[in-house]
Amino acid sequence: MADCILKQLHIYLKRALEYLKQFIPAQKSGAYYLATVTLGRLLNFDSNILAGFTLAFVYGDYPNAFQYKVKFNKTGWPIGFEGGPL
């Protein structure tokens, strides 16, 4: 799974940034920094465990920095989003 995801990482990064722009239109899309790429099993809101990955971005500078995560299943379909202060 990791090899396939990393080969197409540029596609997922673009998709994730588009989702962030859609959900938080006031923030500049060029101001996000990719913080982490996490591969593994994700616990969904309805308690399902899914294989997938998360792209976590940081926006802003400390102490006003926020972290936003876009979650994808193993096929690259977006399955979740979360955000909050660091």
Backbone as JSON Lines, residues from 0, in Angstrom:
{"i":0,"aa":"M","n":[0.82,-1.19,0.0],"ca":[0.0,0.0,0.0],"c":[0.87,1.26,0.0]}
{"i":1,"aa":"A","n":[1.92,1.28,0.79],"ca":[2.76,2.46,0.91],"c":[3.41,2.83,-0.42]}
{"i":2,"aa":"D","n":[3.9,1.85,-1.14],"ca":[4.55,2.11,-2.42],"c":[3.59,2.77,-3.4]}
{"i":3,"aa":"C","n":[2.4,2.25,-3.49],"ca":[1.39,2.79,-4.4],"c":[1.02,4.22,-4.01]}
{"i":4,"aa":"I","n":[0.83,4.46,-2.73],"ca":[0.45,5.79,-2.26],"c":[1.57,6.79,-2.52]}
{"i":5,"aa":"L","n":[2.79,6.42,-2.22],"ca":[3.91,7.35,-2.4],"c":[4.15,7.67,-3.87]}
{"i":6,"aa":"K","n":[3.9,6.73,-4.75],"ca":[4.05,6.99,-6.19],"c":[3.03,8.01,-6.68]}
{"i":7,"aa":"Q","n":[1.87,8.05,-6.03],"ca":[0.81,8.97,-6.44],"c":[0.6,10.09,-5.43]}
{"i":8,"aa":"L","n":[1.59,10.33,-4.6],"ca":[1.45,11.32,-3.53],"c":[1.08,12.7,-4.07]}
{"i":9,"aa":"H","n":[1.64,13.09,-5.2],"ca":[1.33,14.41,-5.75],"c":[-0.17,14.56,-6.05]}
{"i":10,"aa":"I","n":[-0.82,13.49,-6.46],"ca":[-2.26,13.52,-6.73],"c":[-3.03,13.73,-5.43]}
{"i":11,"aa":"Y","n":[-2.66,12.99,-4.39],"ca":[-3.34,13.1,-3.11],"c":[-3.1,14.45,-2.44]}
{"i":12,"aa":"L","n":[-1.9,14.99,-2.6],"ca":[-1.62,16.31,-2.04],"c":[-2.5,17.36,-2.69]}
{"i":13,"aa":"K","n":[-2.62,17.3,-4.0],"ca":[-3.46,18.25,-4.72],"c":[-4.92,18.12,-4.28]}
{"i":14,"aa":"R","n":[-5.39,16.89,-4.17],"ca":[-6.77,16.65,-3.75],"c":[-7.01,17.15,-2.33]}
{"i":15,"aa":"A","n":[-6.07,16.88,-1.43],"ca":[-6.22,17.31,-0.04],"c":[-6.25,18.84,0.05]}
{"i":16,"aa":"L","n":[-5.38,19.51,-0.69],"ca":[-5.36,20.97,-0.66],"c":[-6.65,21.56,-1.24]}
{"i":17,"aa":"E","n":[-7.22,20.89,-2.23],"ca":[-8.5,21.34,-2.78],"c":[-9.61,21.22,-1.73]}
{"i":18,"aa":"Y","n":[-9.6,20.13,-0.95],"ca":[-10.59,19.97,0.12],"c":[-10.41,21.03,1.2]}
{"i":19,"aa":"L","n":[-9.17,21.32,1.56],"ca":[-8.94,22.35,2.56],"c":[-9.45,23.7,2.08]}
{"i":20,"aa":"K","n":[-9.2,24.01,0.81],"ca":[-9.68,25.28,0.25],"c":[-11.21,25.32,0.24]}
{"i":21,"aa":"Q","n":[-11.83,24.18,-0.03],"ca":[-13.29,24.12,-0.05],"c":[-13.88,24.3,1.36]}
{"i":22,"aa":"F","n":[-13.28,23.66,2.36],"ca":[-13.81,23.72,3.72],"c":[-13.41,24.99,4.46]}
{"i":23,"aa":"I","n":[-12.24,25.54,4.12],"ca":[-11.73,26.73,4.81],"c":[-11.29,27.73,3.74]}
{"i":24,"aa":"P","n":[-12.23,28.35,3.04],"ca":[-11.87,29.2,1.9],"c":[-11.12,30.48,2.28]}
{"i":25,"aa":"A","n":[-11.18,30.92,3.51],"ca":[-10.5,32.15,3.91],"c":[-8.98,32.0,4.0]}
{"i":26,"aa":"Q","n":[-8.5,30.77,4.11],"ca":[-7.06,30.55,4.24],"c":[-6.42,30.38,2.86]}
{"i":27,"aa":"K","n":[-5.2,30.88,2.73],"ca":[-4.48,30.77,1.46],"c":[-3.94,29.36,1.29]}
{"i":28,"aa":"S","n":[-4.22,28.74,0.16],"ca":[-3.8,27.35,-0.04],"c":[-2.29,27.2,-0.13]}
{"i":29,"aa":"G","n":[-1.57,28.25,-0.48],"ca":[-0.12,28.17,-0.55],"c":[0.58,28.29,0.79]}
{"i":30,"aa":"A","n":[-0.18,28.49,1.85],"ca":[0.4,28.69,3.18],"c":[0.39,27.44,4.04]}
{"i":31,"aa":"Y","n":[-0.05,26.31,3.48],"ca":[-0.05,25.04,4.22],"c":[1.31,24.36,4.08]}
{"i":32,"aa":"Y","n":[1.74,23.73,5.15],"ca":[2.97,22.93,5.13],"c":[2.6,21.48,5.41]}
{"i":33,"aa":"L","n":[3.07,20.57,4.57],"ca":[2.85,19.15,4.83],"c":[3.68,18.75,6.03]}
{"i":34,"aa":"A","n":[3.02,18.29,7.08],"ca":[3.71,17.94,8.33],"c":[3.99,16.44,8.39]}
{"i":35,"aa":"T","n":[3.0,15.61,8.1],"ca":[3.19,14.17,8.2],"c":[2.34,13.43,7.17]}
{"i":36,"aa":"V","n":[2.83,12.27,6.81],"ca":[2.07,11.3,6.04],"c":[2.02,10.05,6.9]}
{"i":37,"aa":"T","n":[0.82,9.63,7.28],"ca":[0.65,8.47,8.15],"c":[-0.06,7.37,7.38]}
{"i":38,"aa":"L","n":[0.53,6.18,7.39],"ca":[-0.05,5.02,6.72],"c":[-0.45,4.0,7.78]}
{"i":39,"aa":"G","n":[-1.58,3.36,7.6],"ca":[-1.98,2.34,8.56],"c":[-3.47,2.14,8.59]}
{"i":40,"aa":"R","n":[-3.97,1.86,9.78],"ca":[-5.41,1.63,9.96],"c":[-6.02,2.85,10.63]}
{"i":41,"aa":"L","n":[-7.18,3.26,10.12],"ca":[-7.86,4.44,10.63],"c":[-9.18,4.03,11.27]}
{"i":42,"aa":"L","n":[-9.49,4.63,12.38],"ca":[-10.77,4.4,13.03],"c":[-11.73,5.48,12.55]}
{"i":43,"aa":"N","n":[-12.81,5.07,11.91],"ca":[-13.78,5.99,11.36],"c":[-14.79,6.39,12.44]}
{"i":44,"aa":"F","n":[-15.59,7.42,12.18],"ca":[-16.55,7.92,13.16],"c":[-17.6,6.89,13.56]}
{"i":45,"aa":"D","n":[-17.86,5.91,12.69],"ca":[-18.85,4.88,13.02],"c":[-18.18,3.59,13.52]}
{"i":46,"aa":"S","n":[-16.98,3.72,14.03],"ca":[-16.19,2.64,14.65],"c":[-15.72,1.57,13.68]}
{"i":47,"aa":"N","n":[-15.7,1.87,12.39],"ca":[-15.11,0.95,11.42],"c":[-13.61,1.21,11.33]}
{"i":48,"aa":"I","n":[-12.84,0.15,11.25],"ca":[-11.39,0.28,11.08],"c":[-11.08,0.04,9.62]}
{"i":49,"aa":"L","n":[-10.45,1.04,8.99],"ca":[-10.16,0.99,7.57],"c":[-8.67,1.15,7.32]}
{"i":50,"aa":"A","n":[-8.15,0.43,6.35],"ca":[-6.77,0.65,5.93],"c":[-6.74,1.94,5.11]}
{"i":51,"aa":"G","n":[-5.73,2.76,5.36],"ca":[-5.66,4.02,4.63],"c":[-4.48,4.86,5.05]}
{"i":52,"aa":"F","n":[-4.59,6.15,4.78],"ca":[-3.5,7.07,5.1],"c":[-4.06,8.45,5.38]}
{"i":53,"aa":"T","n":[-3.25,9.24,6.07],"ca":[-3.62,10.6,6.44],"c":[-2.52,11.56,6.01]}
{"i":54,"aa":"L","n":[-2.92,12.68,5.44],"ca":[-1.99,13.77,5.14],"c":[-2.3,14.89,6.13]}
{"i":55,"aa":"A","n":[-1.32,15.25,6.94],"ca":[-1.51,16.29,7.96],"c":[-0.74,17.54,7.54]}
{"i":56,"aa":"F","n":[-1.44,18.65,7.59],"ca":[-0.87,19.94,7.21],"c":[-0.88,20.89,8.39]}
{"i":57,"aa":"V","n":[0.09,21.8,8.43],"ca":[0.12,22.85,9.44],"c":[-0.1,24.17,8.71]}
{"i":58,"aa":"Y","n":[-0.93,25.0,9.32],"ca":[-1.21,26.33,8.77],"c":[-0.93,27.36,9.85]}
{"i":59,"aa":"G","n":[-0.12,28.35,9.52],"ca":[0.18,29.41,10.47],"c":[1.43,29.14,11.28]}
{"i":60,"aa":"D","n":[1.74,30.09,12.13],"ca":[2.92,30.02,12.99],"c":[2.49,29.93,14.45]}
{"i":61,"aa":"Y","n":[3.31,29.24,15.23],"ca":[3.05,29.09,16.65],"c":[3.07,30.46,17.29]}
{"i":62,"aa":"P","n":[2.19,30.84,18.15],"ca":[1.19,30.05,18.86],"c":[-0.16,30.0,18.16]}
{"i":63,"aa":"N","n":[-0.25,30.53,16.94],"ca":[-1.53,30.56,16.22],"c":[-1.6,29.51,15.13]}
{"i":64,"aa":"A","n":[-0.84,28.43,15.25],"ca":[-0.8,27.39,14.23],"c":[-1.95,26.4,14.4]}
{"i":65,"aa":"F","n":[-2.44,25.91,13.28],"ca":[-3.49,24.9,13.26],"c":[-3.01,23.7,12.47]}
{"i":66,"aa":"Q","n":[-3.5,22.53,12.83],"ca":[-3.19,21.31,12.1],"c":[-4.49,20.8,11.47]}
{"i":67,"aa":"Y","n":[-4.4,20.44,10.2],"ca":[-5.54,19.9,9.47],"c":[-5.15,18.55,8.89]}
{"i":68,"aa":"K","n":[-6.01,17.56,9.04],"ca":[-5.74,16.22,8.53],"c":[-6.82,15.84,7.53]}
{"i":69,"aa":"V","n":[-6.38,15.33,6.38],"ca":[-7.3,14.79,5.39],"c":[-7.02,13.29,5.34]}
{"i":70,"aa":"K","n":[-8.07,12.49,5.55],"ca":[-7.92,11.03,5.63],"c":[-8.46,10.38,4.36]}
{"i":71,"aa":"F","n":[-7.72,9.38,3.87],"ca":[-8.07,8.65,2.67],"c":[-8.11,7.16,2.97]}
{"i":72,"aa":"N","n":[-8.99,6.41,2.29],"ca":[-8.91,4.96,2.42],"c":[-7.79,4.45,1.51]}
{"i":73,"aa":"K","n":[-7.53,3.15,1.52],"ca":[-6.37,2.62,0.8],"c":[-6.47,2.79,-0.71]}
{"i":74,"aa":"T","n":[-7.67,3.05,-1.24],"ca":[-7.82,3.27,-2.68],"c":[-7.68,4.74,-3.05]}
{"i":75,"aa":"G","n":[-7.47,5.6,-2.04],"ca":[-7.29,7.02,-2.31],"c":[-8.56,7.85,-2.23]}
{"i":76,"aa":"W","n":[-9.66,7.23,-1.82],"ca":[-10.92,7.95,-1.69],"c":[-10.94,8.69,-0.35]}
{"i":77,"aa":"P","n":[-11.23,10.0,-0.33],"ca":[-11.25,10.74,0.94],"c":[-12.38,10.25,1.86]}
{"i":78,"aa":"I","n":[-12.04,10.03,3.12],"ca":[-13.02,9.5,4.06],"c":[-13.16,10.35,5.32]}
{"i":79,"aa":"G","n":[-12.39,11.41,5.43],"ca":[-12.53,12.22,6.64],"c":[-11.64,13.43,6.64]}
{"i":80,"aa":"F","n":[-11.95,14.32,7.56],"ca":[-11.25,15.57,7.69],"c":[-11.34,15.99,9.14]}
{"i":81,"aa":"E","n":[-10.27,16.52,9.68],"ca":[-10.31,17.07,11.03],"c":[-9.3,18.2,11.13]}
{"i":82,"aa":"G","n":[-9.53,19.08,12.07],"ca":[-8.62,20.19,12.25],"c":[-8.74,20.77,13.64]}
{"i":83,"aa":"G","n":[-7.7,21.48,14.02],"ca":[-7.72,22.12,15.32],"c":[-6.39,22.76,15.63]}
{"i":84,"aa":"P","n":[-6.32,23.51,16.73],"ca":[-5.07,24.17,17.1],"c":[-3.99,23.16,17.46]}
{"i":85,"aa":"L","n":[-2.76,23.54,17.2],"ca":[-1.63,22.67,17.58],"c":[-1.36,22.77,19.07]}
